[in-house]
Amino acid sequence: MAWSGATVGSWACTAGGWDSSTPRSTSETFIVLEGRGAVTDMDGARHEFGPGDTVILPKHWCGRWDVSERIHKVWMVHSHPDVPGAAIDIVRAVVVPLEIFFDASLQAAAEAKPHALHGSPRAASRTVYSVGPTKVGCWSCSPGSFVASSQRATTEAFHLIEGVLFLTNTDGSARRCVAGDTVVLPKGWCGHWDIIEPAKKVWVDVGEGDAEMVPVML
């Protein structure tokens, strides 16, 4: 599905390899649901990935793809101006393994959520990649309910790794989200969260989005 400047979807590919020699006009972040493969930068630096890994292909990246085991991924692509000062001669892919997101230090950093409606939810967030308008990170939260403090200034897509939660819009409509779901919170969304079972998500945040203010599940 598409929003102004951002598109979210899924993709599957059987084993094989190909050159991707045209520099990307957009930035892409994807989460590998199953399968294995690698992307190789133009100077030969190889980045292998497998289930649970998050891969970032910045704008202007080009190189080679090799899929060793059938891959299935969910992705977010967004267009944006060039990042000031960013070199474009060799643009490198980034692979973040799942275990880097959710380690003991993240749990230790959990803090009580403000505006709690029920229970005592505690949440922690970590940003692992931040270049221009593209930010990638993780978030975890214990059971409880809380209000989103303000309308979103950006669009966020997240993949729920663990847990069960509900997202309720200002009109009272709600979405149930479970592990394996991909959710988009468009720019301008607000509402409240009900964390039923401890939740963990990997998120991508971009500075573009339109005014469709309801969460969308893929």
C-alpha positions, 0 to 999 in steps of 0.5 A: 500500500502507498502513502505520499512518499512511502510504500509498504508491501511484501516480496518473495523470491526463489533462489538465484542471483542478479546484478542491481547496477542502477543506483536506487532512487529511494531508500528501502528497509526490509525485514526477512521473514524467511530465507537467506541471501546476501547483498553486495556493494559495488566495491565487493563488500558482502552483507549476508542476511537470514530470518529476523534480520533487518536490511537497509538499502539507502538511496543510491545503493547499487550492487548485487543480490544473491538469494541462497534460500527462497526469501520472503520479506516485508518492506518499506520504500520511501522517496526523499531528497539526497541527504546533505553531506552523504557520499554517493560513490559507494553506498553501503547496505546495512544488516541488523540481526534481530538479537542486536535489537532486543538485548538485556540492556533494552529491557533494563532501560524500560520506563513507565509510560505516561498517560497510562489508562490501565496497568503500569506499562513500561516501554523501551525504544532504541534507534539503530539507524538514523540517516536523513529522514530514515530511522530504524529501531526497536521497541518493547512494552509490558502489558497495560494501556496508554494514550498516544500523547500527540498526533504523529509527525511522521509515518511509521511502519512496524513489524510485531515480533512478539505479543498481542495489542490493540490500537484504538483510533479517536473514533473508537474503531480498533485493530487487533495486532499479533506477532507476525503482523505489519502495521502502518501508523500514518502521519497524523495518527493518534489514539491509544494502545492496549498491550495485552501480551508483552510486545516487541516490534521493529519499526521504520520511521520516515518523515513523509506521509499523508493525512490518512489517520488510521492504522493499516495492517498488511 
